[in-house]
Amino acid sequence: MTVLLKGGTVLPNSDGTVVFFFLIVYALASISFCFFLSALFSRASTGAAAGGILWFMCYMPYLFIAPRYDTMGLGAKQGVCILSTTCMSLGANIISTMEAQGSGVQWGN
């Protein structure tokens, strides 16, 4: 995925290792979330239904945070990033903003 994003014309200004690290951390957080949910339910069908609903509910804060992102403090931003799907959305928004500015995501910024 990183090769496609970096090698193509999607993220030409970003450092590939930063994008790779971002995607790996999201994958690990997603796997951990799924393991957490599997421990809560004894039936697969109930766990699958609840997992899909909870996954979507973890994304919902992004819809309220995105318009207010510039006015939020650092602690509030870090607190909401406990939810992996919200964190992925905020990270993707930051990456796309920096890519639009022409600097891209680097380890130094």
Secondary structure, 3 states (H helix, E strand, C coil): CHHHHHHCCCCCCCCHHHHHHHHHHHHHHHHHHHHHHHHHCCCHHHHHHHHHHHHHHHHHHHHHHHHHHHHCCHHHHHHHCCCHHHHHHHHHHHHHHHHHHCCCCCCCC
